[in-house]
Amino acid sequence: MSTSSIIILLTIIAYLVVVIVVGFKFSKTENSSDFYLGGRKLGPLVTAMSAEASDMSSWLLMGLPGLAYATGLCDPFWTALGLAIGTYLNWLFIAKRLRIYSNQIGEFTIPGFISKRFGDDKNIIKFFSALIIIIFFIPYTASGFSACGKLFGTLFGLEYHTAMMISAAVIILYTTLGGFLAASTTDFIQSIVMSVALIAVLTFGVIKAGGIGAVMDNAKSLEGYLSVTATHSAEGSSAYGVLTTISTLSWGLGYFGMPHILLRFMAIEDPHKLKLSRRIASVWVVIAMGAAILIGIVGNGMTKAGNLDQLPDGETIIVDISKVISSNGIIFTILAGVILAGILASTMSTADSQLLAASSSMSEDILKNTFGIRLSEKQNIILARITLLIIGVIGVVIAWDANSSVFNIVSFAWAGFGASFAPALIFGMFWRNANKWGILSGMIAGGSMVFIWEYVIGPQSEYLAKIYELAPAFVVACFFIIVVSLITGKPSERVTAEFDKYRETIKNF
């Protein structure tokens, strides 16, 4: 291993040590509410940055720059715009309401909140909600383990399984020790590392490409590269189309149903400070995604300038630029290590939150509430940690295949959560007459439609295949919620009284 590789490895190891220390710091949790929601003690900055770091994953530092590098501005622009709008609207319309309502009814998991909000005394909604989280989150978590393994394996020549298990062990360790506070605090740290990585790569890349002017001249010379209505390819450009644009924008709908993001809304200590969190989160997301897209465009300029080879896989663009950075002396080698730690951080920040959400669904919503297991607070903590450990091990087993597709899993899981939970949360916050049967049918119909569209309807037509499965599944879920709620009658007086109390609190907030 070369000297520069050793320095980079030591930099990444130092970062991993930091996140493990954070896990030890928060290892003294008094009850399962503390473990899974941090006792609702998050500050506005940690709330904002941990929510967005847990959201972006390695997609921000690998997927988005790679897409811009290969196809130009159009596809990443509409994707980022949909996500930016979804981020802002989620913070604006859901965050405060969910924090107040969940605290009012005393729930600290998403399945628990939906179930109690609609008076589901038999825990049917809770069971299906938890099942949906487990179905989509365990493979999602595994994709994070896989991405970490591929990163370490590529950089240091480590065998994939060894690298993947080391990465998974670190994530499982600090999350098992400290629970939600550890995950949120490390996510906050990881958001800083991700930001440093984006700024450093973008600045260095522009300089090596010959400046902004050279970058833009190169981009303009490529047919359709800077267009927002056409995508670029080696064969030329192709029209993007209105349908594809709307479908891509629909990514933003997923935000309303992401359990690991919604938990941050529930966990802030002072709901009056959610406005500050919203501003921080919205600004960071726009800047981060904009920088990521620019890195792809700059990387193309570096290829034209001869600083980079033509990349067969644009998703490695930041890794390749980091290698160029590391060849400029020890300080730049350390900087390259920080950048690569940023990629690792982006993956870990999502994997830990998903691991925690899946664990809470299993231990709190299925084992304890659905099957009626009653334990002491100390036993609850032990159960929470054991469940998290078991789910982590299952994630490692799923990630064992080195050829597994990371981003296909991310896209599919995002659609699953968006279609299952987003309509339920939206109607739960705003429609007094939504009832448990409407919500249950909407969740099942929305989640099922994701599978049906992906594997049955989409393959039947090239036209339909262009539509992201989240869009039709979201519409189907809303339809079922409205129709079934109207057919089966109004919810109980207890449920509506609780809703009226929540609505009055919102008015006076």
TILO-481280 format. One record per residue (C-alpha): residue number from 1; x, y, z. Coordinates in steps of 0.001 Angstrom, whole numbers. Layout:
BEGIN
<site NUM, <X, Y, Z>>
...
This chain:
BEGIN
<site 1, <0, 0, 0>>
<site 2, <1414, 3403, -975>>
<site 3, <2162, 6203, 1504>>
<site 4, <-776, 8275, 255>>
<site 5, <-3128, 5285, 655>>
<site 6, <-1907, 4788, 4228>>
<site 7, <-2508, 8474, 5061>>
<site 8, <-5997, 8339, 3538>>
<site 9, <-6771, 5134, 5445>>
<site 10, <-5597, 6661, 8745>>
<site 11, <-7770, 9735, 8107>>
<site 12, <-10824, 7546, 7548>>
<site 13, <-10000, 5430, 10619>>
<site 14, <-9791, 8619, 12708>>
<site 15, <-13251, 9551, 11477>>
<site 16, <-14645, 6107, 12342>>
<site 17, <-13164, 6358, 15842>>
<site 18, <-14993, 9667, 16341>>
<site 19, <-18400, 8189, 15502>>
<site 20, <-17792, 5207, 17803>>
<site 21, <-16853, 7582, 20648>>
<site 22, <-20139, 9436, 20047>>
<site 23, <-21955, 6118, 20399>>
<site 24, <-20278, 5477, 23767>>
<site 25, <-21124, 8992, 24941>>
<site 26, <-24848, 8426, 24437>>
<site 27, <-24872, 4788, 25566>>
<site 28, <-26639, 5581, 28869>>
<site 29, <-30276, 5653, 27804>>
<site 30, <-32964, 5325, 30470>>
<site 31, <-35848, 3929, 28425>>
<site 32, <-36895, 2864, 24941>>
<site 33, <-38280, 6342, 24207>>
<site 34, <-34797, 7762, 24822>>
<site 35, <-33239, 5040, 22677>>
<site 36, <-35584, 5505, 19706>>
<site 37, <-36374, 9234, 19902>>
<site 38, <-33669, 10709, 22136>>
<site 39, <-36221, 11898, 24704>>
<site 40, <-37252, 14658, 22252>>
<site 41, <-34084, 16602, 23090>>
<site 42, <-32676, 17565, 19676>>
<site 43, <-31685, 21167, 19027>>
<site 44, <-32730, 22943, 15821>>
<site 45, <-29342, 22659, 14088>>
<site 46, <-28901, 18950, 14805>>
<site 47, <-32543, 18341, 13845>>
<site 48, <-32066, 20023, 10469>>
<site 49, <-28679, 18648, 9509>>
<site 50, <-29194, 15102, 10802>>
<site 51, <-32510, 14890, 8920>>
<site 52, <-30909, 15912, 5635>>
<site 53, <-27745, 13862, 6121>>
<site 54, <-29822, 10755, 6844>>
<site 55, <-31843, 11519, 3718>>
<site 56, <-29121, 12102, 1133>>
<site 57, <-26998, 8961, 1566>>
<site 58, <-24239, 8130, -932>>
<site 59, <-26639, 9239, -3669>>
<site 60, <-25541, 12841, -3021>>
<site 61, <-21821, 12210, -3464>>
<site 62, <-21973, 9383, -5992>>
<site 63, <-25310, 9139, -7798>>
<site 64, <-26049, 12800, -8498>>
<site 65, <-22534, 13831, -9680>>
<site 66, <-22346, 10653, -11765>>
<site 67, <-25672, 11410, -13430>>
<site 68, <-24562, 14965, -14262>>
<site 69, <-21203, 13731, -15568>>
<site 70, <-22791, 11225, -17928>>
<site 71, <-26028, 12874, -19086>>
<site 72, <-25649, 16596, -18438>>
<site 73, <-27877, 18999, -16521>>
<site 74, <-31427, 17903, -17368>>
<site 75, <-32018, 14704, -15402>>
<site 76, <-30202, 15761, -12205>>
<site 77, <-31795, 19235, -12378>>
<site 78, <-35390, 17954, -12335>>
<site 79, <-34547, 15313, -9738>>
<site 80, <-32905, 17889, -7459>>
<site 81, <-35746, 20369, -7990>>
<site 82, <-38347, 17774, -6984>>
<site 83, <-36334, 16840, -3903>>
<site 84, <-35756, 20489, -2923>>
<site 85, <-39477, 21294, -3192>>
<site 86, <-40371, 18119, -1291>>
<site 87, <-37873, 18958, 1449>>
<site 88, <-39241, 22463, 1979>>
<site 89, <-42919, 21465, 1901>>
<site 90, <-42317, 18561, 4271>>
<site 91, <-40700, 20874, 6809>>
<site 92, <-43367, 23525, 6251>>
<site 93, <-46527, 21419, 6489>>
<site 94, <-45621, 18235, 8366>>
<site 95, <-42767, 18922, 10816>>
<site 96, <-44528, 21105, 13388>>
<site 97, <-47812, 19215, 13152>>
<site 98, <-46166, 15825, 13607>>
<site 99, <-44096, 17049, 16567>>
<site 100, <-47157, 18438, 18357>>
<site 101, <-49573, 15615, 17488>>
<site 102, <-47154, 12775, 18317>>
<site 103, <-46295, 14364, 21656>>
<site 104, <-49986, 14929, 22414>>
<site 105, <-50873, 11262, 21970>>
<site 106, <-47595, 9997, 23475>>
<site 107, <-46104, 8072, 20547>>
<site 108, <-42452, 7924, 19478>>
<site 109, <-42505, 5670, 16391>>
<site 110, <-44185, 6343, 13038>>
<site 111, <-46302, 3136, 13081>>
<site 112, <-47310, 3920, 16657>>
<site 113, <-48348, 7450, 15752>>
<site 114, <-50412, 6445, 12706>>
<site 115, <-52084, 3672, 14654>>
<site 116, <-53082, 5809, 17627>>
<site 117, <-53980, 8826, 15480>>
<site 118, <-56731, 6773, 13807>>
<site 119, <-57915, 4869, 16895>>
<site 120, <-56544, 1494, 15855>>
<site 121, <-57114, -306, 19173>>
<site 122, <-56285, -3710, 17699>>
<site 123, <-52913, -2512, 16343>>
<site 124, <-53660, -3673, 12802>>
<site 125, <-52305, -468, 11257>>
<site 126, <-49311, -586, 13562>>
<site 127, <-48487, -4131, 12481>>
<site 128, <-48751, -3398, 8749>>
<site 129, <-46844, -104, 9126>>
<site 130, <-44021, -1842, 10945>>
<site 131, <-44018, -4629, 8363>>
<site 132, <-43708, -2094, 5528>>
<site 133, <-40764, -428, 7281>>
<site 134, <-38997, -3752, 7750>>
<site 135, <-39680, -4888, 4160>>
<site 136, <-38201, -1740, 2647>>
<site 137, <-35621, -672, 5246>>
<site 138, <-33621, -3851, 5788>>
<site 139, <-32623, -4091, 2092>>
<site 140, <-32149, -283, 2082>>
<site 141, <-29766, -614, 5045>>
<site 142, <-28011, -3496, 3308>>
<site 143, <-27446, -1274, 273>>
<site 144, <-25617, 1157, 2568>>
<site 145, <-23407, -1621, 3907>>
<site 146, <-22712, -2688, 336>>
<site 147, <-21781, 850, -756>>
<site 148, <-19310, 1149, 2133>>
<site 149, <-17776, -2195, 1247>>
<site 150, <-17364, -1235, -2405>>
<site 151, <-15782, 2095, -1439>>
<site 152, <-13167, 549, 862>>
<site 153, <-12552, -2307, -1549>>
<site 154, <-11951, 60, -4476>>
<site 155, <-9689, 2418, -2537>>
<site 156, <-7488, 5, -642>>
<site 157, <-7759, -3260, -2525>>
<site 158, <-9572, -4923, 367>>
<site 159, <-11696, -7969, -299>>
<site 160, <-15338, -6817, -612>>
<site 161, <-16782, -8952, 2190>>
<site 162, <-14105, -7900, 4656>>
<site 163, <-14568, -4216, 3849>>
<site 164, <-18368, -4493, 3992>>
<site 165, <-18381, -6262, 7368>>
<site 166, <-15979, -3731, 8921>>
<site 167, <-18189, -857, 7751>>
<site 168, <-21362, -2573, 8942>>
<site 169, <-19789, -3384, 12314>>
<site 170, <-18932, 277, 12954>>
<site 171, <-22443, 1466, 12028>>
<site 172, <-24131, -1243, 14111>>
<site 173, <-21808, -591, 17063>>
<site 174, <-22379, 3131, 17537>>
<site 175, <-26113, 2891, 16754>>
<site 176, <-26617, -24, 19164>>
<site 177, <-24749, 1806, 21911>>
<site 178, <-26328, 5239, 21701>>
<site 179, <-29561, 4806, 19770>>
<site 180, <-31267, 7862, 18285>>
<site 181, <-29083, 10524, 19918>>
<site 182, <-25928, 8784, 18730>>
<site 183, <-27320, 8420, 15206>>
<site 184, <-28506, 12051, 15096>>
<site 185, <-25267, 13474, 16494>>
<site 186, <-23093, 11429, 14152>>
<site 187, <-25395, 12416, 11269>>
<site 188, <-24794, 16055, 12182>>
<site 189, <-21032, 15454, 12126>>
<site 190, <-21386, 13565, 8872>>
<site 191, <-23292, 16442, 7269>>
<site 192, <-20301, 18691, 8036>>
<site 193, <-17877, 16168, 6536>>
<site 194, <-20099, 15839, 3459>>
<site 195, <-20159, 19631, 3067>>
<site 196, <-16362, 19864, 3299>>
<site 197, <-16059, 17104, 691>>
<site 198, <-18372, 18876, -1755>>
<site 199, <-16636, 22249, -1398>>
<site 200, <-13123, 20809, -1629>>
<site 201, <-13823, 18668, -4698>>
<site 202, <-15674, 21447, -6496>>
<site 203, <-12977, 24061, -5837>>
<site 204, <-10087, 21778, -6782>>
<site 205, <-11920, 20473, -9853>>
<site 206, <-12621, 23956, -11216>>
<site 207, <-8959, 24931, -10811>>
<site 208, <-7651, 21771, -12506>>
<site 209, <-10171, 22086, -15352>>
<site 210, <-8827, 25551, -16179>>
<site 211, <-11436, 27701, -14463>>
<site 212, <-15185, 28224, -14723>>
<site 213, <-14868, 29540, -18274>>
<site 214, <-13169, 26378, -19511>>
<site 215, <-15717, 24193, -17722>>
<site 216, <-18638, 26041, -19313>>
<site 217, <-17043, 26090, -22770>>
<site 218, <-16648, 22320, -22593>>
<site 219, <-20230, 21847, -21413>>
<site 220, <-21608, 24059, -24204>>
<site 221, <-19702, 22057, -26794>>
<site 222, <-21558, 18868, -25827>>
<site 223, <-24952, 18553, -27507>>
<site 224, <-27798, 18952, -25006>>
<site 225, <-25447, 18912, -22013>>
<site 226, <-26729, 22134, -20409>>
<site 227, <-30335, 21766, -21547>>
<site 228, <-33200, 21155, -19094>>
<site 229, <-35407, 19664, -21830>>
<site 230, <-32971, 17147, -23312>>
<site 231, <-30370, 14687, -22050>>
<site 232, <-26867, 14236, -23427>>
<site 233, <-25262, 11008, -24577>>
<site 234, <-22347, 9964, -26747>>
<site 235, <-24798, 9649, -29650>>
<site 236, <-26129, 13209, -29179>>
<site 237, <-29150, 14496, -27273>>
<site 238, <-32670, 13161, -26725>>
<site 239, <-35814, 15000, -25626>>
<site 240, <-36729, 14621, -21959>>
<site 241, <-40482, 15076, -22360>>
<site 242, <-43223, 16413, -20088>>
<site 243, <-44157, 12986, -18729>>
<site 244, <-40586, 12196, -17735>>
<site 245, <-40236, 15634, -16141>>
<site 246, <-43361, 15191, -14005>>
<site 247, <-42318, 11669, -13073>>
<site 248, <-38859, 12856, -11992>>
<site 249, <-40335, 15706, -9949>>
<site 250, <-42477, 13155, -8096>>
<site 251, <-39370, 12082, -6155>>
<site 252, <-40265, 14979, -3856>>
<site 253, <-43453, 13194, -2726>>
<site 254, <-41325, 10594, -989>>
<site 255, <-40207, 13034, 1700>>
<site 256, <-43630, 13014, 3347>>
<site 257, <-43291, 9304, 4081>>
<site 258, <-39661, 8734, 5078>>
<site 259, <-39661, 7342, 8665>>
<site 260, <-36020, 8233, 9352>>
<site 261, <-36695, 11888, 8404>>
<site 262, <-40076, 12117, 10138>>
<site 263, <-38519, 10892, 13388>>
<site 264, <-36342, 14028, 13455>>
<site 265, <-39487, 16167, 13393>>
<site 266, <-40836, 14247, 16374>>
<site 267, <-37568, 14529, 18303>>
<site 268, <-36868, 18281, 18381>>
<site 269, <-36945, 19656, 21920>>
<site 270, <-38625, 22986, 21125>>
<site 271, <-41179, 22895, 18264>>
<site 272, <-41003, 26705, 18075>>
<site 273, <-37520, 26287, 16597>>
<site 274, <-38666, 24132, 13694>>
<site 275, <-38838, 27235, 11510>>
<site 276, <-35092, 27723, 12015>>
<site 277, <-34516, 24030, 11282>>
<site 278, <-36587, 24329, 8096>>
<site 279, <-34498, 27232, 6840>>
<site 280, <-31210, 25500, 7614>>
<site 281, <-32321, 22223, 6028>>
<site 282, <-33773, 23817, 2890>>
<site 283, <-30732, 25996, 2243>>
<site 284, <-28290, 23140, 2845>>
<site 285, <-30165, 20769, 549>>
<site 286, <-30242, 23258, -2328>>
<site 287, <-26549, 24146, -1951>>
<site 288, <-25453, 20514, -1496>>
<site 289, <-27365, 19190, -4498>>
<site 290, <-26285, 22143, -6616>>
<site 291, <-22638, 21525, -5719>>
<site 292, <-23005, 17807, -6464>>
<site 293, <-24413, 18524, -9939>>
<site 294, <-21658, 21037, -10632>>
<site 295, <-19044, 18457, -9634>>
<site 296, <-20322, 16182, -12399>>
<site 297, <-20104, 19029, -14940>>
<site 298, <-16650, 20062, -13666>>
<site 299, <-15493, 16446, -13825>>
<site 300, <-16372, 16396, -17485>>
<site 301, <-14273, 19534, -17893>>
<site 302, <-11367, 17839, -16128>>
<site 303, <-11643, 14929, -18560>>
<site 304, <-11504, 17371, -21470>>
<site 305, <-8475, 19101, -19910>>
<site 306, <-6677, 15755, -19551>>
<site 307, <-6693, 15655, -15739>>
<site 308, <-9052, 12673, -15661>>
<site 309, <-9512, 9683, -17912>>
<site 310, <-12920, 9178, -19493>>
<site 311, <-14892, 7444, -16766>>
<site 312, <-16998, 4408, -17683>>
<site 313, <-18893, 4836, -14411>>
<site 314, <-19490, 8494, -13586>>
<site 315, <-20560, 7600, -10050>>
<site 316, <-16900, 7317, -9062>>
<site 317, <-16178, 10913, -10129>>
<site 318, <-15521, 12228, -6600>>
<site 319, <-13316, 9228, -5796>>
<site 320, <-11293, 9833, -8968>>
<site 321, <-10935, 13565, -8282>>
<site 322, <-9814, 12696, -4742>>
<site 323, <-7044, 10541, -6170>>
<site 324, <-5854, 13510, -8217>>
<site 325, <-5986, 15710, -5102>>
<site 326, <-3922, 13207, -3085>>
<site 327, <-1018, 13463, -5538>>
<site 328, <-258, 17063, -4488>>
<site 329, <1461, 16520, -1129>>
<site 330, <606, 15357, 2394>>
<site 331, <-1872, 18156, 3206>>
<site 332, <-3831, 17400, 46>>
<site 333, <-3610, 13681, 797>>
<site 334, <-5254, 14289, 4182>>
<site 335, <-7869, 16422, 2421>>
<site 336, <-8514, 13535, 19>>
<site 337, <-9004, 11306, 3063>>
<site 338, <-11591, 13733, 4450>>
<site 339, <-13379, 13775, 1086>>
<site 340, <-13512, 9994, 947>>
<site 341, <-14668, 9958, 4569>>
<site 342, <-17440, 12258, 3349>>
<site 343, <-18634, 9575, 927>>
<site 344, <-18492, 7050, 3737>>
<site 345, <-20331, 9510, 5999>>
<site 346, <-23116, 10027, 3482>>
<site 347, <-23745, 6293, 3401>>
<site 348, <-23420, 5734, 7150>>
<site 349, <-25730, 8631, 8007>>
<site 350, <-28552, 6940, 6129>>
<site 351, <-27773, 3367, 7166>>
<site 352, <-27783, 4152, 10907>>
<site 353, <-31165, 5903, 10735>>
<site 354, <-32688, 3103, 8671>>
<site 355, <-31283, 522, 11062>>
<site 356, <-32848, 2365, 14002>>
<site 357, <-36238, 2756, 12298>>
<site 358, <-36393, -917, 11337>>
<site 359, <-35367, -1933, 14849>>
<site 360, <-38027, 242, 16509>>
<site 361, <-40674, -1219, 14203>>
<site 362, <-39726, -4753, 15158>>
<site 363, <-39245, -4335, 18914>>
<site 364, <-41803, -1613, 19740>>
<site 365, <-44525, -2014, 17126>>
<site 366, <-44521, -5763, 16511>>
<site 367, <-43000, -7635, 19444>>
<site 368, <-44241, -5404, 22278>>
<site 369, <-47468, -3843, 21047>>
<site 370, <-48850, -6269, 18473>>
<site 371, <-47945, -9439, 20387>>
<site 372, <-48382, -7882, 23815>>
<site 373, <-44904, -8506, 25250>>
<site 374, <-44515, -6500, 28460>>
<site 375, <-41044, -5742, 29799>>
<site 376, <-39364, -3449, 32314>>
<site 377, <-37559, -345, 31041>>
<site 378, <-34188, -2050, 31422>>
<site 379, <-35469, -5068, 29522>>
<site 380, <-36895, -2757, 26857>>
<site 381, <-33445, -1266, 26255>>
<site 382, <-31898, -4730, 26037>>
<site 383, <-34607, -5826, 23587>>
<site 384, <-34074, -2678, 21508>>
<site 385, <-30343, -3305, 21228>>
<site 386, <-30696, -7015, 20516>>
<site 387, <-33299, -6318, 17816>>
<site 388, <-31077, -3687, 16218>>
<site 389, <-28136, -6099, 16251>>
<site 390, <-30174, -8902, 14640>>
<site 391, <-31506, -6602, 11908>>
<site 392, <-27965, -5372, 11269>>
<site 393, <-26761, -8948, 10836>>
<site 394, <-29635, -9640, 8405>>
<site 395, <-28542, -6531, 6491>>
<site 396, <-25006, -7930, 6250>>
<site 397, <-26368, -11214, 4869>>
<site 398, <-28417, -9361, 2220>>
<site 399, <-25378, -7225, 1301>>
<site 400, <-23182, -10302, 849>>
<site 401, <-23586, -10230, -2929>>
<site 402, <-20897, -7843, -4186>>
<site 403, <-22834, -7273, -7413>>
<site 404, <-26016, -6057, -5716>>
<site 405, <-27393, -2781, -7107>>
<site 406, <-27283, 19, -4539>>
<site 407, <-29238, 2723, -6303>>
<site 408, <-32019, 551, -7707>>
<site 409, <-32788, -510, -4152>>
<site 410, <-32740, 3110, -2972>>
<site 411, <-35135, 4203, -5709>>
<site 412, <-37556, 1336, -5085>>
<site 413, <-37545, 1739, -1290>>
<site 414, <-38063, 5511, -1627>>
<site 415, <-41164, 4825, -3721>>
<site 416, <-42385, 2249, -1220>>
<site 417, <-42219, 4611, 1735>>
<site 418, <-43571, 7544, -232>>
<site 419, <-46633, 5590, -1384>>
<site 420, <-47298, 3814, 1922>>
<site 421, <-46693, 6507, 4534>>
<site 422, <-46856, 9905, 2812>>
<site 423, <-50618, 9872, 2071>>
<site 424, <-51332, 8496, 5557>>
<site 425, <-49321, 11289, 7204>>
<site 426, <-50803, 14027, 5016>>
<site 427, <-54418, 12951, 5547>>
<site 428, <-53671, 12366, 9218>>
<site 429, <-52518, 15940, 9635>>
<site 430, <-55266, 17644, 7607>>
<site 431, <-58434, 15544, 7221>>
<site 432, <-60628, 15129, 10278>>
<site 433, <-62811, 12433, 8722>>
<site 434, <-60084, 10079, 7560>>
<site 435, <-60600, 6787, 9398>>
<site 436, <-58519, 3727, 10192>>
<site 437, <-59989, 1603, 7393>>
<site 438, <-59264, 4268, 4798>>
<site 439, <-55697, 4685, 6047>>
<site 440, <-55067, 935, 6220>>
<site 441, <-56424, 350, 2710>>
<site 442, <-54443, 3329, 1374>>
<site 443, <-51179, 2076, 2875>>
<site 444, <-51651, -1441, 1531>>
<site 445, <-52829, -235, -1892>>
<site 446, <-49995, 2297, -2227>>
<site 447, <-47286, -134, -1167>>
<site 448, <-48699, -2875, -3410>>
<site 449, <-48923, -546, -6418>>
<site 450, <-45171, 125, -6171>>
<site 451, <-44552, -3589, -6788>>
<site 452, <-47336, -3887, -9384>>
<site 453, <-46125, -892, -11395>>
<site 454, <-42476, -1924, -11257>>
<site 455, <-42934, -5597, -12155>>
<site 456, <-46286, -5863, -13980>>
<site 457, <-47519, -2605, -15533>>
<site 458, <-44230, -853, -16344>>
<site 459, <-42681, -3702, -18357>>
<site 460, <-45767, -3822, -20605>>
<site 461, <-45137, -415, -22160>>
<site 462, <-42094, 1724, -22891>>
<site 463, <-44310, 4765, -22289>>
<site 464, <-45431, 3593, -18832>>
<site 465, <-41949, 2377, -17936>>
<site 466, <-40780, 6002, -17979>>
<site 467, <-43071, 6842, -15070>>
<site 468, <-41468, 6522, -11650>>
<site 469, <-43611, 4072, -9667>>
<site 470, <-44017, 6495, -6763>>
<site 471, <-46300, 8815, -8769>>
<site 472, <-49087, 6331, -9648>>
<site 473, <-48769, 4519, -6308>>
<site 474, <-49186, 7803, -4395>>
<site 475, <-52359, 8624, -6379>>
<site 476, <-53783, 5137, -5778>>
<site 477, <-53119, 5402, -2020>>
<site 478, <-54884, 8778, -1811>>
<site 479, <-57844, 7422, -3785>>
<site 480, <-58289, 4469, -1433>>
<site 481, <-57977, 6630, 1693>>
<site 482, <-60684, 9024, 502>>
<site 483, <-63123, 6461, -918>>
<site 484, <-62868, 3875, 1853>>
<site 485, <-63067, 6547, 4588>>
<site 486, <-66258, 7944, 3025>>
<site 487, <-67804, 4489, 2613>>
<site 488, <-67008, 3214, 6124>>
<site 489, <-68132, 6322, 7991>>
<site 490, <-66599, 8898, 10294>>
<site 491, <-63984, 7936, 12891>>
<site 492, <-64956, 7574, 16565>>
<site 493, <-65691, 10585, 18762>>
<site 494, <-62506, 9905, 20718>>
<site 495, <-60410, 10153, 17553>>
<site 496, <-62123, 13312, 16308>>
<site 497, <-61890, 14905, 19768>>
<site 498, <-58136, 14210, 19768>>
<site 499, <-57883, 15712, 16285>>
<site 500, <-59822, 18831, 17352>>
<site 501, <-57498, 19249, 20328>>
<site 502, <-54449, 18984, 18065>>
<site 503, <-55928, 21419, 15542>>
<site 504, <-56650, 23948, 18271>>
<site 505, <-53065, 23646, 19497>>
<site 506, <-51796, 24307, 15971>>
<site 507, <-53988, 27413, 15664>>
<site 508, <-52658, 28835, 18922>>
<site 509, <-49043, 27787, 18317>>
